[in-house]
Amino acid sequence: MEIIVHGATGHMGRAVLKLLGETEDCTLAAAVSPELTTDPTRREFETLDAYQGPADLIIDFSFHTATHALMAYALARKLPVIVCTTGQTEAEKAEIFAAAQEIPVFYSGNMSLGVALLVNLAKQTAAAFPDADIEIVETHHNRKVDAPSGTALMLAEAMETVRPEATLRLGRAGAAKRQPGEIGIHAVRRGNVVGIHEIVVDTGTETITLKHEAHDRALFAQGAMRAAAYLLGKPAGLYNMQTMLGG
């Protein structure tokens, strides 16, 4: 499998390149980043359009503002694409969903298999305790741009599927008490934390705490590579960690 790595110079892009070099039956088609100077002999390209060679799939760890160019390129070349970036606007999400009508698109707020399991547990817990207070606290390194994290939103949206009356509250401030049915989301930024997501479900008589902590960014690269193996050969459609795990 020949893979284009989009966003190749970022932390996650470099992690994918490292793992790609250690994975049998997978090769780098092109490393793409605006921080690179196009050099075909090194398989490095400044833009996606600068590479028109052989490829089976795109792994994207760039930035959400590149969504339009990424989808246009994938559609033009009919290439499956794994979108690992977060923070997309509604318009950018619409482009991703539209592209999935013509090509296979894997889109997830988090590429961790552990987080995918956490999503399932969150849904089960929210359903089991329909009147409990739910708060999500996510912690990331101080360089992360989007808040709340895509993973926190993914967790909240998963719980909304079993609590359709719920409302999301991003942060908490002012002189207003907590409203019934709220799902609170709080973002903490400090140091070099890779990622911590904690869900607190409080019934008033007991508390259930669900927590996932990422220790190494390599786990997201591993998830992306597993998604690549899963997506290759699939028909056009929108896929995610839950569909990959059969959930």
MONOR-V132047 format. One record per residue. PSI is psi as a letter, one per 20 degrees, with the letter a starting at -180 (NA if undefined). Layout:
BEGIN
((PSI) (PSI))
END
This chain:
BEGIN
((p) (p) (p) (p) (o) (p) (k) (i) (i) (r) (g) (h) (g) (h) (h) (g) (g) (g) (h) (h) (i) (j) (p) (q) (j) (p) (q) (o) (g) (p) (p) (p) (q) (i) (i) (q) (p) (p) (n) (h) (h) (j) (k) (p) (q) (h) (r) (g) (h) (i) (p) (j) (a) (q) (q) (h) (q) (p) (p) (o) (l) (d) (q) (h) (i) (j) (g) (g) (h) (g) (h) (g) (g) (g) (g) (h) (i) (l) (p) (q) (p) (o) (o) (i) (r) (r) (j) (q) (r) (h) (h) (h) (h) (h) (h) (g) (h) (g) (h) (i) (i) (h) (r) (p) (p) (o) (o) (q) (i) (p) (j) (p) (h) (g) (h) (g) (h) (h) (g) (g) (h) (g) (g) (g) (g) (h) (h) (h) (m) (i) (j) (q) (p) (p) (p) (p) (p) (p) (p) (r) (r) (j) (i) (p) (g) (q) (p) (r) (q) (h) (g) (g) (h) (g) (g) (g) (h) (g) (h) (h) (h) (i) (m) (i) (i) (q) (q) (p) (o) (o) (r) (p) (r) (a) (m) (p) (r) (p) (q) (p) (i) (q) (o) (q) (p) (p) (p) (p) (o) (q) (c) (k) (p) (g) (p) (p) (p) (p) (p) (p) (o) (o) (i) (h) (i) (q) (p) (p) (p) (p) (p) (p) (p) (p) (h) (p) (i) (h) (h) (h) (h) (g) (h) (g) (h) (h) (h) (g) (h) (g) (h) (p) (i) (q) (r) (q) (r) (p) (q) (a) (h) (g) (h) (h) (i) (j) (NA))
END
